[in-house]
């Protein structure tokens, strides 16, 4: 644990235990979303599904990257990941992005994908609000993740016909905001 880092965050007025709990729950959401997006992506077939598959894959890989970026900060602040994967899954900050009853309905798949992203946007916005001006490292990390989650939401919401977002699919690059935390 980085004792001085934790001490500085506490002195800035952040409840570090609450923050660690939020970070662990969001890490759980990222890892479980990576898992569920794998199942969703495999089931994106046919003319409609194939058009979404690459975007779902980018979001899936970036969610794994978010998990990888969160883990060091959790331990720096004196936290830990649960020792049991089922416990980790069940404490996730977001509900499972489970395959809809009829996986051939691409619209239903998109609803699952966009709702998972919206939950993530809410969660990281909350952490950013808690840490702004107080815990610079956690804020920077969660803001980077938030930027990517907002892009994911916009990609899926456009396919649902909710309007243009101005965001474009990334080509050949994943995690442009979070990448600096993975080095």
Backbone as a ProteinNet text record, in pm:
[ID]
protein_1_A
[PRIMARY]
XXXXXXXXXXXXXXXXXXXXXXXXXXXXXXXXXXXXXXXXXXXXXXXXXXXXXXXXXXXXXXXXXXXXXXXXXXXXXXXXXXXXXXXXXXXXXXXXXXXXXXXXXXXXXXXXXXXXXXXXXXXXXXXXXXXXXXXXXXXXXXXXXXXXXXXXXXXXXXXXXXXXXXXXXXXXXXXXXXXXXXX
[TERTIARY]
84.8	0	88.9	46	116	60.9	126.5	73.6	57.3	153.6	143.2	30	13	-96.1	-230.7	-249.2	-374.9	-391.9	-285.1	-289.4	-329.1	-272.2	-304	-450.5	-501.8	-641.6	-732.4	-698.2	-776.5	-772.5	-653.4	-639.2	-719.4	-738.2	-814.9	-965.2	-1004	-1145	-1222	-1150.5	-1217.7	-1225.8	-1341.4	-1357.8	-1295.2	-1172.9	-1096.6	-1161	-1217.3	-1283.1	-1401.1	-1479.1	-1590.6	-1539	-1433	-1375.4	-1324.5	-1253.7	-1203.1	-1319.6	-1423.2	-1541.1	-1599.9	-1610.2	-1660.8	-1568.8	-1438.6	-1342.2	-1350.2	-1363.2	-1374.7	-1503.5	-1613	-1740.4	-1733.6	-1667.6	-1653.6	-1556.6	-1452.3	-1362.5	-1439.8	-1528.3	-1613.6	-1703.9	-1757.6	-1843.1	-1763.3	-1641	-1558.6	-1524.6	-1485.7	-1448.6	-1570.3	-1682.1	-1801.6	-1854.8	-1844.4	-1888	-1800	-1670.3	-1580.3	-1630.5	-1666.3	-1715.6	-1847.9	-1944.2	-2074.9	-2068.6	-1983.2	-1967.7	-1908.2	-1828.4	-1775.4	-1891.3	-1985	-2101.7	-2188.9	-2211.1	-2292.1	-2227.4	-2097.6	-2027.3	-2035.7	-2019.4	-2027.7	-2165.2	-2268.1	-2404.4	-2447.2	-2362	-2392.8	-2364	-2466.7	-2450.9	-2552.5	-2541	-2632.5	-2595.6	-2674.3	-2644.3	-2641.1	-2738.9	-2741.3	-2632.4	-2615.4	-2518.6	-2375.3	-2341.5	-2204.3	-2163.2	-2256.8	-2225.6	-2191.5	-2231.8	-2210.9	-2094.5	-2058	-1959.3	-1826.1	-1774.4	-1645	-1651.9	-1761.6	-1777.7	-1790.4	-1867.6	-1880.7	-1744.9	-1664.4	-1531.3	-1441.3	-1445.8	-1365.1	-1407.4	-1537.6	-1587	-1546.1	-1551.7	-1514.4	-1367.8	-1279.6	-1135.9	-1108	-1173.5	-1150.1	-1202.4	-1310.3	-1357.3	-1255.4	-1192.4	-1084.7	-970.4	-937	-831.5	-868.5	-995.1	-1040.1	-1017.6	-1051.8	-1027.5	-878.3	-794.2	-649.4	-595.3	-652.7	-607.1	-655.6	-771.2	-826.5	-754.5	-709.9	-652.7	-536.6	-436.4	-327.3	-376.4	-471.7	-519.7	-591.8	-666	-733.8	-631.4	-523.5	-421.2	-338.8	-314.8	-242.8	-316.1	-447	-527.8	-557.3	-493.7	-509	-622.9	-682.7	-791.2	-738.8	-832.8	-799.4	-919.9	-893.8	-1002.3	-1051.9	-1180.3	-1230.7	-1156.3	-1140.9	-1071.2	-1154	-1281.4	-1372.3	-1439.2	-1430.3	-1484.9	-1636.2	-1708.3	-1853.4	-1888.7	-1817.3	-1839.6	-1811.2	-1703.3	-1665.1	-1774.9	-1823.9	-1933.5	-2055.4	-2091.3	-2214.7	-2209.7	-2090	-2082.1	-2062.4	-2066.6	-2048.8	-2137.2	-2081.8	-2155.7	-2270.1	-2268.1	-2370	-2428.5	-2555.7	-2614	-2548.6	-2556.1	-2494.4	-2551.1	-2463.6	-2504.5	-2536.5	-2638.5	-2672.6	-2734.3	-2715	-2773.3	-2925.9	-2992.1	-3138.1	-3201	-3328.3	-3397.3	-3387.1	-3401.3	-3389.9	-3266.6	-3152	-3029	-3027.5	-3130.3	-3135.7	-3192.3	-3245.1	-3299.4	-3188.8	-3126.9	-3014.3	-3052.6	-3174	-3220.4	-3215.7	-3255.3	-3250.4	-3106.4	-3018.6	-2875.7	-2820.5	-2858.3	-2811.5	-2860.7	-2982.6	-3035	-2950.1	-2911.5	-2825.7	-2692	-2633.1	-2503.3	-2509.6	-2609.6	-2617	-2647.1	-2729.9	-2759.6	-2637.1	-2554.8	-2431.1	-2339.7	-2331.2	-2246.3	-2301.8	-2431.9	-2493.5	-2470.2	-2475.3	-2444.8	-2300.7	-2208.7	-2067.6	-2048	-2114.9	-2103.8	-2149.6	-2259.3	-2308.1	-2206	-2151.6	-2057.4	-1929.5	-1871.6	-1746.6	-1769.9	-1885.1	-1917.6	-1923.8	-1983.4	-1993.3	-1853.7	-1767.3	-1631.5	-1555.9	-1571.1	-1505.5	-1555	-1684.5	-1739.8	-1684.2	-1662.8	-1608	-1461.3	-1387.4	-1241.6	-1189.7	-1274.3	-1230.5	-1164.6	-1042.2	-968.3	-916.5	-939.6	-899.9	-805.8	-835.3	-754.1	-724.8	-616	-584.9	-563.7	-498.1	-469.5	-597.5	-682.3	-807.5	-896.6	-900.8	-981.6	-935.3	-804.3	-749.8	-781.8	-765.1	-794	-942.9	-1028.2	-1172.5	-1225	-1165.2	-1203.2	-1164.7	-1049.1	-1006.9	-1104	-1140.2	-1236.3	-1370.9	-1413.7	-1541.4	-1545.4	-1436	-1431.5	-1455.6	-1395.3	-1415.5	-1555.7	-1609.9	-1745.7	-1849.3	-1827.2	-1918.7	-1915	-1796.1	-1787.3	-1859.8	-1842.6	-1912.1	-2063.4	-2112.8	-2257.2	-2302.6	-2225.8	-2266.7	-2270.8	-2174.2	-2174.2	-2301.9	-2336.3	-2453.5	-2583.3	-2588.7	-2712.5	-2739.6	-2635	-2655.2	-2720	-2677.5	-2738.7	-2885.1	-2919.4	-3059.5	-3141.7	-3076.1	-3147	-3178.7	-3101.5	-3125.8	-3065.7	-3004.2	-2948.4	-2798.7	-2741.6	-2596.7	-2522.9	-2402.5	-2323.7	-2198	-2155.3	-2030.2	-1908.4	-1927.1	-1815.6	-1797.4	-1673.3	-1641.9	-1573.3	-1592.5	-1525.6	-1375.4	-1302.9	-1157.1	-1103	-1003.9	-940.9	-801.3	-780.9	-648.5	-598.3	-679.9	-636	-743.9	-703.1	-796.8	-745.9	-838.5	-810.8	-719.8	-758.5	-673.9	-662.7	-763.5	-758.7	-694.6	-723.3	-678.2	-538.8	-495.3	-367.9	-250.5	-246.5	-133.2	-127	-238.7	-240.2	-200.9	-185.7	-153.6	-6.3	70.4	212.3	295.8
-118.4	0	124.2	224.4	353.1	435.6	426.2	485.9	636.4	704	849.6	886.9	811.2	838.7	828.9	724.5	709.1	823.2	854.7	962.3	1096	1126.9	1253.7	1258.2	1145.7	1139.3	1157.7	1093.6	1110.1	1255.1	1315.5	1455.3	1551	1513.9	1598.9	1587.4	1496.5	1486.2	1375.3	1284.4	1172.1	1055.2	993.9	871.4	759.5	722.1	628.1	490.5	447.9	316.9	314.4	421.7	431.5	434.8	510.2	520	383.9	312.8	180.6	87.8	93.8	9.9	40.5	168.7	206.8	159.1	171.9	127.2	-23.9	-99.6	-245	-282.3	-216.2	-246.4	-212.8	-103.9	-68.2	-161.7	-206.2	-306	-435.2	-470.8	-588	-571	-451.5	-424.4	-435.7	-387.1	-392.3	-536.8	-616.2	-753.8	-836.7	-818.9	-894.5	-847.5	-718	-668.6	-726.5	-736	-800.2	-941.8	-1015.3	-1151.9	-1154.6	-1075.3	-1076.8	-1022.7	-923.2	-871.6	-977.6	-1067.4	-1177.5	-1262.6	-1294.2	-1373.6	-1295.6	-1168.3	-1085.8	-1077.6	-1052.2	-1038.8	-1165.4	-1280	-1407.5	-1423.7	-1369.6	-1384.1	-1273.7	-1177.8	-1074.1	-1130.3	-1186.1	-1251.3	-1195.3	-1233.3	-1185.8	-1045.6	-993.1	-861	-751.5	-749.7	-644.3	-665.1	-787.7	-816.4	-791.3	-827.2	-809.7	-662.9	-573.2	-431	-375.4	-445.1	-400.1	-473.8	-586.5	-675.3	-605	-527.5	-462.2	-358.6	-287.4	-188.2	-257.9	-365.7	-441.8	-497.3	-540.2	-592.8	-483	-364.9	-254.3	-221.2	-211.8	-183.9	-295.3	-418.2	-533.7	-525.7	-502.3	-493.1	-373.5	-262.3	-144.3	-165.9	-240.9	-270.6	-356.8	-449.8	-527.6	-434.2	-340.4	-244.1	-158.5	-122.8	-43.8	-122.7	-250.1	-336.2	-336.4	-358.6	-364.1	-232.3	-120.6	10.6	40.6	-11.9	13.3	-64.5	-184.3	-272.3	-207.9	-149.3	-88.9	20.2	100.8	208.3	153.2	46	-17.8	-59.2	-123.3	-169.7	-53.9	49.2	167	230.5	226.3	287.6	191.7	73.8	-20.7	-118.9	-121.1	-214.4	-344	-430.3	-559.1	-608.2	-694.1	-759.4	-877.1	-910.7	-1027.6	-1153.6	-1245.9	-1369.9	-1470.7	-1443.1	-1535.2	-1465.4	-1523.8	-1461.2	-1442.9	-1537.2	-1523.3	-1402.2	-1384.5	-1266.8	-1139	-1141	-1024.4	-992.2	-1093.5	-1075.4	-1014.4	-1066.5	-1025.9	-886.4	-832	-696.4	-591	-632.7	-542.1	-418.6	-304.7	-178	-172.8	-259.2	-260.1	-400	-408.2	-541.1	-611.4	-744.4	-819.2	-778.7	-768.5	-737	-869.7	-936.3	-1070.5	-1071.3	-1183.1	-1207.7	-1198.3	-1121.8	-1114.6	-1250	-1265.6	-1393.3	-1438.6	-1343.9	-1377.8	-1307	-1376.3	-1312.2	-1280.9	-1321.9	-1287.7	-1148.2	-1087.4	-951.5	-852	-799.1	-708	-585.7	-536.6	-420	-449.3	-569.9	-607.6	-617.8	-665.9	-673	-532.7	-440.5	-302.1	-238.3	-269.3	-215.5	-262.8	-389.6	-442.7	-368.8	-353.1	-287	-141.4	-67.4	74.5	93.1	8	21.3	-10	-105.3	-134.4	-12.7	52.8	172.2	287.3	302.1	410.4	390.8	267.2	239.4	278.6	244.3	279.4	430.5	502	649.2	707.1	657.3	706.6	679	558.3	519.9	601.5	621.3	697.6	846.4	895.1	1035.6	1056.3	962.2	970.8	972.2	882.2	878.3	1006.7	1057.4	1184.3	1297.5	1301.5	1405.1	1393.9	1272.9	1252.7	1291.1	1273.7	1289.9	1419.2	1492.9	1616.2	1711.7	1750.4	1843.7	1784.9	1655	1592.3	1474.2	1391.1	1272.1	1273.7	1338.4	1365.2	1238.5	1140.2	1016.2	939	920.2	847.4	925.9	1056.3	1140.6	1126.1	1136.8	1127.1	991.6	886.1	751	736.2	776.2	758.9	851.9	968.9	1058.1	996	932.8	865.3	752.1	672.5	564.3	622.9	728.4	793.1	837.9	895.7	938.9	821.7	708.6	592.9	535.8	533.7	482.2	570.2	700.1	790.7	761.2	735.1	698.5	567.3	468.3	340.6	362.8	439.9	467.2	532.5	628.6	700.7	608.5	516.7	423.8	340.9	283.2	195.6	274.7	393.8	473.4	518.7	542.7	577.9	462.1	339.4	223.5	207.9	254.9	249.6	363.6	451	561.1	676.5	692.1	799.4	932.9	935.9	1059.6	1052.1	1147.2	1147.7	1195.3	1142.7	1180.9	1258.1	1245.4	1308.9	1223.8	1106.6	1016.3	918.8	880.6	787.9	665.8	553.4	430	447.9	398.6	406.5	296.4	327.7	231	197.5	71.3	26	72.9	144.1	194.9	163.7	107.6	89.2	165.7	206.9	278.4	400.1	494.7	612.2	698.3	697.1	776.4	698.1	570	486.3	427.7	427.9	366.5	409.4	534.7	581	512.7	456.8	387.1	239.9	194.4	53.5	33.3	138.8	127.9	91.8
0	0	0	-71	-72.4	44.7	160.2	281.8	272.4	213.7	202.8	107.6	0.8	-93.3	-21.6	56.8	131.3	231.6	299.9	400	336.2	220.7	152.9	108.5	63	20.6	142.1	253.3	376.3	424.2	423.2	466.7	378.9	253.6	161.6	186.4	275.3	311.8	242.9	179.5	113.6	211.2	219.4	297.1	213.5	247.8	165.5	164.4	275.4	276.2	179	177.9	83.6	-60.2	-83.3	-216.8	-264.3	-179.4	-216.3	-248.2	-169.2	-195.2	-333.2	-366.3	-499.3	-610.8	-588.9	-689.8	-709.9	-601.8	-612.6	-685.1	-651.2	-718.7	-867.2	-901	-1042.2	-1113.8	-1045	-1104.1	-1129.5	-1036.9	-1056.5	-1177.4	-1193.8	-1309.8	-1438.8	-1438.5	-1560	-1597.7	-1499.6	-1530.5	-1571.4	-1503.2	-1541.7	-1676.8	-1704.8	-1835.5	-1945.6	-1920.3	-2016.5	-2046.5	-1943	-1959	-2037	-1993.2	-2059.7	-2201.6	-2224.5	-2361	-2452.8	-2398	-2478.5	-2530.4	-2443.8	-2482.6	-2581	-2553.4	-2643.5	-2781.6	-2784.3	-2912.2	-2995.9	-2932.8	-3004.7	-3069.3	-3005.3	-3054.6	-3150.5	-3175.6	-3274.4	-3413	-3474.5	-3603.9	-3701.6	-3824.6	-3927.6	-3972.1	-4064	-4120.7	-4014.7	-3927.1	-3824.1	-3719.5	-3673.9	-3568.9	-3609.1	-3732.5	-3778.7	-3780.6	-3803.3	-3804.9	-3668.1	-3564.7	-3426.5	-3360.5	-3414.6	-3351.3	-3322	-3417	-3396.5	-3284.1	-3276.4	-3169.7	-3034.6	-3029.8	-2905.2	-2861.8	-2958.8	-2926.7	-2870.1	-2927	-2874.3	-2731.2	-2707.7	-2572.2	-2476.5	-2522.4	-2439.2	-2397.7	-2492.2	-2462.1	-2371.3	-2397.2	-2313.9	-2172.1	-2155.3	-2019.8	-1944.7	-2015.2	-1951.7	-1910.6	-1998.9	-1967.2	-1846.3	-1835.1	-1719.9	-1591.3	-1595.1	-1479	-1443.5	-1543.9	-1521.1	-1465.2	-1507.7	-1460.5	-1318.8	-1281.4	-1148	-1038.3	-1069.4	-966.3	-890.9	-956.1	-878	-783.1	-826.6	-739.1	-617.5	-635.4	-522	-417.3	-460.9	-367.2	-311.3	-390.7	-340.8	-223.1	-227.6	-121.4	-6.5	-8.1	102.1	83.8	-32.8	-60.1	-118.5	-153.6	-214.8	-293.2	-387.9	-460.5	-377.9	-390	-318.2	-359.6	-270.2	-297.9	-375.9	-391.8	-457.9	-575.4	-694.3	-815.1	-807.5	-747.1	-737	-650.3	-540.5	-456.1	-534	-611.6	-691.4	-792.8	-860.9	-957.2	-888.9	-772.3	-706.3	-645.3	-623.1	-568.3	-676.4	-800.8	-914.8	-903.3	-941.4	-936.2	-1036.7	-1137	-1242	-1255.1	-1294.4	-1315.1	-1433.1	-1435.5	-1544.7	-1681.3	-1778.7	-1916.3	-1985.7	-1934.2	-1979.5	-2118	-2184.6	-2315.6	-2304.2	-2393.6	-2387.5	-2419.9	-2384.1	-2407.3	-2552.3	-2644.5	-2786.2	-2843.5	-2845.4	-2891.8	-3041.1	-3113.2	-3256.1	-3277.5	-3173.1	-3183.1	-3149.6	-3253.4	-3237.4	-3155.2	-3172.6	-3095.8	-2945.8	-2906	-2764.4	-2714.9	-2801.4	-2765.7	-2743.9	-2831.3	-2819	-2690.1	-2650	-2523.8	-2405.6	-2406.9	-2301	-2301	-2418	-2429.6	-2383.8	-2428.9	-2393.7	-2244.8	-2187.3	-2043.8	-1958.2	-2001.6	-1928.6	-1929.9	-2044.4	-2055.6	-1972.5	-1970.1	-1892.3	-1743.6	-1698.5	-1557.5	-1527.5	-1616.6	-1596.7	-1594.8	-1684	-1687.4	-1553.7	-1501.8	-1371.9	-1261.3	-1259.7	-1154.4	-1155.9	-1272.6	-1280.1	-1260.1	-1300.6	-1271.5	-1120.9	-1049.5	-903.3	-839.3	-883.9	-826.6	-859.8	-981.1	-1016.8	-927.7	-901.2	-814.1	-672.5	-623.7	-488.5	-477.7	-586.8	-580	-643.2	-710.9	-779.3	-680.2	-710	-626.9	-496.8	-474.6	-348.5	-367.7	-464.4	-492.3	-641.6	-674.1	-814.7	-896.2	-839.8	-914.1	-944.7	-844.4	-867.8	-962.3	-944.2	-1032.8	-1177.7	-1199.8	-1335.6	-1397.7	-1321.2	-1369.2	-1403.2	-1312.2	-1334.3	-1443.7	-1458.4	-1567.8	-1702.4	-1707.7	-1831.2	-1865.5	-1766.6	-1789.7	-1831	-1763.6	-1796.2	-1941.9	-1989.5	-2129.8	-2224.7	-2196.6	-2283.1	-2270	-2149.2	-2128.9	-2200.3	-2200.5	-2272.4	-2421.9	-2474.7	-2616.4	-2644.1	-2556.4	-2575.2	-2578.6	-2482	-2478.7	-2608.3	-2656.4	-2777.1	-2898.1	-2908.1	-3021.7	-3023.5	-2908.6	-2903.2	-2915.7	-2857.2	-2865.5	-3008.6	-3086.2	-3227.3	-3303.2	-3275	-3340.9	-3300.8	-3182.2	-3138.4	-3199.2	-3273.7	-3338.2	-3244.8	-3139.5	-3041.9	-3085.1	-3200.6	-3252	-3267.8	-3341.6	-3362.5	-3238.1	-3219.4	-3102.1	-3139.3	-3263.4	-3302.7	-3274.6	-3212.1	-3183.4	-3298.4	-3321.6	-3428.1	-3370	-3436	-3397.4	-3410	-3310.9	-3316	-3405.6	-3481.3	-3571.2	-3519.9	-3486.8	-3449	-3314	-3240.2	-3110.4	-3007.8	-2896	-2785.9	-2665.2	-2583.7	-2459	-2475.9	-2561.3	-2579.5	-2453.9	-2368.8	-2245.7	-2131.9	-2122.6	-2012.1	-2036.8	-2161.5	-2197.7	-2110	-2069.2	-1988.9	-1851.9	-1805.9	-1678	-1691.2	-1813.3	-1840	-1870	-1873.4	-1908.6	-1787.1
[MASK]
+++++++++++++++++++++++++++++++++++++++++++++++++++++++++++++++++++++++++++++++++++++++++++++++++++++++++++++++++++++++++++++++++++++++++++++++++++++++++++++++++++++++++++++++++++++++

